[in-house]
Every structure is written in C-alpha cells, then in structure tokens.
Amino acid sequence: MLAAQRRAGIVSMLDASGAVSVNELASHFEVSDMTIRRDLDNLAAQGLIDKVHGGAVTPAETAASQPRRTEEPGFQAKSAQRRAEKQTIAVEAATLVQPGMSIGLSAGTTTWALAHRLVEIAELTVVTNSPRIAEIFHRSAEQPTAERASAGQTVILTGGVRTPSDALVGPLANQALRSLHLDLVFLGAHGFALDAGFTTPNLEEAETNRTWLGTAPRAVVLADHSKWNTTALGTFAELAQIHTLITDTGIDDAAADALRERLESLVLAEPTETRSPR
C-alpha cells in the first residue's frame, strides 16, 4: 500500500470513529509505529487531523463544518476509502449490464470497481473517460481466461484533459460524448444531497458528467453512504435526472426515505468484507 493510500485510510477511520490510536493504526495497516507517527505528522501538517498523545482525533473545526467544496482528492487517496462499500455497490451495478449492451463508465473509484465486474460480459461496448478503467479491459484482453476469450468487447477512451482524479474532461471529451447513443451510463459522484443533487469539486468534470447524461436514456450513479449530504462545488445532475442511485445500507433510514421520494429507483447494497480486485 502506498503512503497516500494509507493516509487516506487513516482519515477515513477518523471520519468513522472520531479518534484512533497509533497501536490500532499500526495493527490495521501492518506497519511500524514509527511509520504511523510519520503519517500522522503529515496529516496534521495538512490540517486533516489533530495529533494527541498516542494517536489522533478529528479536528474540531472539521467536525463542525461541511467538507471543503473545492477539494479534489486524487485517485489513490479515494481508492483507499470505503472499499467494502464500493465493492458491493459494484456487484449490484453489474446486474444491470447484459451482453451486447453499449455502456458508459465515467471516471471514479466506484466505477473502476464496477469495470472489474464487467470484463467477462460478452459483446460489450464500453465508453469511458477514465484511462484506468480502459486499462482494466485492455489488460483483460491481453490475458484472457476461457470466459474472457469469447467476450469480444470494444473499449473506447475519450480524449480530454486529465484531472487529479484521473478523469478526462473538457471540450475534447465532451465533443466525443455528444455523438454517442448508449444503452446505459454509470457515473461516480463526490457527493449527493437533496437540494444540491449530485456534485463534484471540478467544474470541468461537472460539465463532462452533464454531457454523459445526454448519451443514454438511463443514468445510474454509484456513491457510497459517506457521500450523503456532501456538497462539492459543481452540480452535474439533480436527483430527478438520475434513473437509479446505488448506495449502501450505511445510509440512514430518513435519508433513504427522502431519496426515494426524489429518485426513480434507490438500491441499497449490503457491504461485505471482500478484497478489492487488482
């Protein structure tokens, strides 16, 4: 595990519990106490945690405020967060895809998890603005199993300018997407809320995501429960514009009821502790 992934994991654990100890973190990540202390020093310098004797706590100002709306974590940092939830969301999303379909996969760590579930679906056409997602299918084609050898998939990668979260965005990406007619599109999101809808901190990515919506009659957003009531800088879709939201059972009942009133379909996936595909 890279240091950035481990540090993102530390922040995620703090988000869940409010406090963690050095011993707990060293055991969880299977590294030395010294490595964890260096991680905590780094995170404290960024203002992401407060160090205390023997561990760390969530900064008081962070606990009392909304997440920063313009912060755009990199792919590695996001991929270390909520792994079990992302995997179970990906499993649910894969059930919507049938052989012979043409689908879109926007950039994101949950759509990346979904891509691993789709490599054996036959005659699938996949359009993506994520080099990492395209690589999953290309690598699978180069090392086929008996099932994958007959998949006959086509993968199309848009052009565009690369964001910190590894999305290709901007005029080139948007122009490529506007000419397409897909069966189904899957989108990731930085956050979702009743009033703000689905949001992302990168305005160009928000525009490209809005363009995705015009490529297919059905749009599905994949977002774990930790993104509920998080509002980033740019809205790319109102709740009513999305056919299905797949999140996980960590979302509270009141939020689920409110979302059902705005969405055509809400799917709650039950997380299980599974290893992320490599």
C-alpha atoms as one frame of an Amber mdcrd trajectory, in Angstrom:
protein
   0.000   0.000   0.000   1.274   3.454  -0.914   1.693   6.086   1.803  -1.050
   8.203   0.213  -3.476   5.275   0.345  -2.602   4.539   3.974  -3.042   8.175
   4.974  -6.393   8.352   3.192  -7.371   5.233   5.125  -6.387   6.879   8.387
  -8.601   9.873   7.610 -11.449   7.509   6.698 -11.098   5.681  10.035 -11.178
   9.016  11.827 -14.303  10.001   9.936 -15.976   6.851  11.236 -14.792   6.894
  14.860 -13.518  10.386  15.678 -10.341   9.055  17.314  -7.688   6.427  16.596
  -4.567   5.224  18.391  -1.101   4.637  16.968  -1.233   0.989  18.037  -4.621
   0.486  16.381  -3.415   2.024  13.121  -0.125   0.106  13.091  -2.010  -3.164
  13.540  -4.655  -2.302  10.940  -2.175  -1.298   8.224   0.524  -3.813   9.278
   3.278  -1.196   9.538   5.502   0.070  12.352   4.508   2.632  14.968   7.173
   4.944  13.518   5.567   4.785  10.070   2.184   5.663  11.552   3.673   8.570
  13.510   5.168   9.956  10.302   1.760   9.587   8.642   0.107  11.466  11.493
   2.710  14.232  11.284   1.978  14.587   7.568  -1.803  14.654   8.045  -1.562
  17.101  10.930   0.574  19.438   8.797  -2.246  19.430   6.213  -4.819  20.203
   8.897  -6.645  16.918   8.300  -6.202  15.595  11.861  -5.250  16.767  15.353
  -2.455  14.765  16.978  -2.931  13.762  20.609  -0.870  11.613  22.938  -0.849
   8.095  21.494  -2.955   8.822  18.428  -5.125  11.357  16.617  -8.590  12.881
  16.644 -10.769  14.637  14.084 -10.005  18.394  14.062 -12.670  20.334  15.909
 -13.114  22.749  13.008 -13.529  19.857  10.568 -16.068  18.048  12.728 -18.136
  21.235  12.999 -18.098  22.195   9.323 -19.102  20.900   5.924 -16.448  19.202
   3.753 -14.427  21.575   1.580 -16.355  22.064  -1.644 -13.336  22.589  -3.894
 -11.124  19.793  -2.556 -10.443  17.169  -5.212  -8.657  14.101  -3.780  -6.512
  12.050  -6.148  -7.486   8.590  -7.351  -5.117   6.773  -4.960  -6.469   8.627
  -1.937 -10.100   7.938  -2.869  -9.477   4.290  -3.737  -8.376   3.593  -0.153
 -11.697   4.780   1.267 -14.855   2.670   1.785 -13.535  -0.332  -0.130 -16.145
  -2.817   1.075 -18.983  -0.427   0.221 -17.594   0.247  -3.258 -17.234  -3.451
  -3.987 -20.793  -4.307  -3.011 -22.139  -1.323  -4.980 -20.183  -2.590  -7.990
 -21.740  -6.049  -7.628 -25.246  -4.542  -7.659 -24.438  -2.299 -10.611 -23.093
  -5.202 -12.667 -26.510  -6.889 -12.559 -27.866  -4.077 -14.759 -25.478  -4.885
 -17.616 -26.392  -7.506 -20.222 -24.347  -8.994 -23.108 -24.374  -6.870 -26.236
 -25.094  -3.580 -24.452 -23.259  -0.328 -25.041 -22.492   1.420 -21.760 -20.656
   4.442 -20.429 -18.414   4.453 -17.364 -17.373   7.828 -16.017 -14.119   8.164
 -14.121 -14.182   7.272 -10.425 -13.085   4.645  -7.934 -16.525   3.000  -7.702
 -16.961   2.848 -11.476 -13.396   1.462 -11.541 -14.554  -1.289  -9.162 -17.527
  -1.941 -11.470 -15.235  -2.301 -14.504 -13.575  -5.311 -12.876 -17.004  -6.979
 -12.737 -17.727  -6.420 -16.420 -14.685  -7.906 -18.147 -16.394 -11.237 -18.852
 -19.673  -9.891 -20.266 -19.838 -10.786 -23.950 -20.033  -8.306 -26.835 -19.981
  -5.329 -24.511 -19.115  -1.871 -25.864 -17.625   0.316 -23.147 -17.050   4.057
 -23.483 -15.083   5.726 -20.692 -13.253   8.941 -19.882 -11.008   7.099 -17.435
  -7.614   5.753 -18.598  -7.576   3.494 -15.527 -10.899   1.907 -16.476  -9.831
   1.448 -20.102  -6.674  -0.268 -18.868  -8.726  -2.859 -16.953 -10.381  -4.032
 -20.169  -7.210  -3.841 -22.248  -5.256  -5.856 -19.675  -8.052  -8.432 -19.523
  -7.985  -8.813 -23.327  -4.234  -9.403 -23.257  -4.512 -12.106 -20.585  -7.784
 -13.869 -21.398  -9.368 -16.664 -19.404 -11.650 -19.151 -21.148 -14.612 -16.877
 -20.399 -12.892 -13.649 -21.400 -11.557 -15.077 -24.653 -15.091 -15.113 -26.051
 -16.152 -11.756 -24.613 -15.498  -9.789 -27.822 -15.590  -6.419 -26.097 -14.951
  -2.988 -27.612 -13.455  -0.235 -25.439 -13.483   3.451 -26.428 -11.465   6.006
 -24.452 -12.381   9.658 -24.903  -9.734  12.318 -25.198  -9.531  15.299 -22.894
  -7.553  16.984 -20.147  -6.720  14.798 -17.150  -7.932  15.877 -13.689  -6.351
  14.970 -10.308  -8.978  12.212 -10.014  -7.866  10.762 -13.381 -10.896  11.857
 -15.396 -10.534  13.066 -18.976 -12.629  16.215 -19.261 -13.037  19.372 -21.305
 -14.092  20.163 -24.894 -12.452  17.108 -26.489 -14.151  14.702 -24.085 -17.490
  16.482 -24.381 -17.389  16.524 -28.178 -16.689  12.790 -28.285 -19.571  12.025
 -25.924 -22.162  14.176 -27.686 -22.079  11.952 -30.772 -22.797   8.720 -28.858
 -26.001   6.752 -28.248 -25.554   4.300 -25.367 -27.924   1.977 -23.533 -26.823
   2.869 -20.027 -24.327   5.165 -18.321 -22.751   4.793 -14.860 -21.476   7.893
 -13.064 -19.489   8.436  -9.910 -20.060  11.426  -7.613 -18.101  13.309  -4.963
 -21.281  13.978  -3.029 -25.084  13.977  -3.149 -27.734  15.925  -1.271 -31.437
  16.704  -1.606 -31.043  20.314  -2.722 -27.625  20.272  -4.425 -28.128  16.964
  -6.220 -25.010  15.126  -7.416 -21.830  17.179  -7.241 -18.108  17.184  -7.990
 -15.378  19.675  -6.975 -14.036  20.012 -10.547 -16.183  22.278 -12.732 -14.891
  20.817 -15.994 -15.660  17.317 -14.729 -19.152  18.503 -13.773 -19.658  19.684
 -17.358 -18.403  16.385 -18.780 -20.693  14.466 -16.422 -23.640  16.560 -17.640
 -22.642  15.593 -21.171 -22.666  11.918 -20.132 -26.339  12.306 -19.204 -27.214
  13.002 -22.814 -25.640   9.788 -24.112 -28.166   7.288 -22.711 -31.838   7.056
 -21.667 -30.815   5.671 -18.266 -28.193   7.078 -15.893 -27.051   5.282 -12.740
 -24.985   6.991 -10.029 -22.729   4.875  -7.822 -21.942   6.558  -4.489 -21.341
   5.112  -1.035 -23.197   6.436   2.000 -20.301   8.614   3.218 -21.017  10.966
   0.296 -24.538  11.708   1.527 -25.018  15.393   2.432 -21.607  16.235   0.953
 -21.851  19.142  -1.463 -18.950  19.868  -3.792 -18.542  22.959  -5.959 -20.426
  21.954  -9.095 -23.754  20.163  -9.569 -23.878  17.851 -12.574 -27.354  16.388
 -12.030 -30.448  16.979  -9.968 -31.753  13.909  -8.163 -34.725  13.644 -10.528
 -32.391  13.456 -13.554 -30.921  10.149 -12.396 -32.764   6.893 -13.043 -31.064
   4.889 -10.262 -28.809   5.625  -7.296 -26.902   2.647  -5.926 -25.520   3.323
  -2.475 -25.056   1.084   0.583 -27.008   0.250   3.710 -24.821   2.577   5.780
 -27.111   5.434   4.804 -29.687   6.238   7.482 -33.370   5.405   7.094 -34.541
   9.028   6.982 -32.127   9.823   4.167 -33.195   6.725   2.236 -36.871   7.698
   2.546 -36.151  11.236   1.347 -34.150   9.951  -1.612 -36.905   7.532  -2.646
 -39.252  10.496  -2.982 -36.910  12.179  -5.489 -35.427   9.224  -7.409 -36.958
   6.713  -9.773 -35.022   3.931  -8.068 -32.833   3.622  -4.966 -30.770   0.459
  -4.422 -29.153  -0.209  -1.040 -26.298  -2.702  -1.205 -25.153  -4.639   1.860
 -21.361  -4.293   2.300 -19.255  -7.379   2.862 -15.569  -7.558   3.653 -14.097
  -8.571   0.305 -10.700  -7.966  -1.193 -10.605  -5.312  -3.898  -9.701  -6.656
  -7.328  -6.199  -5.811  -8.529
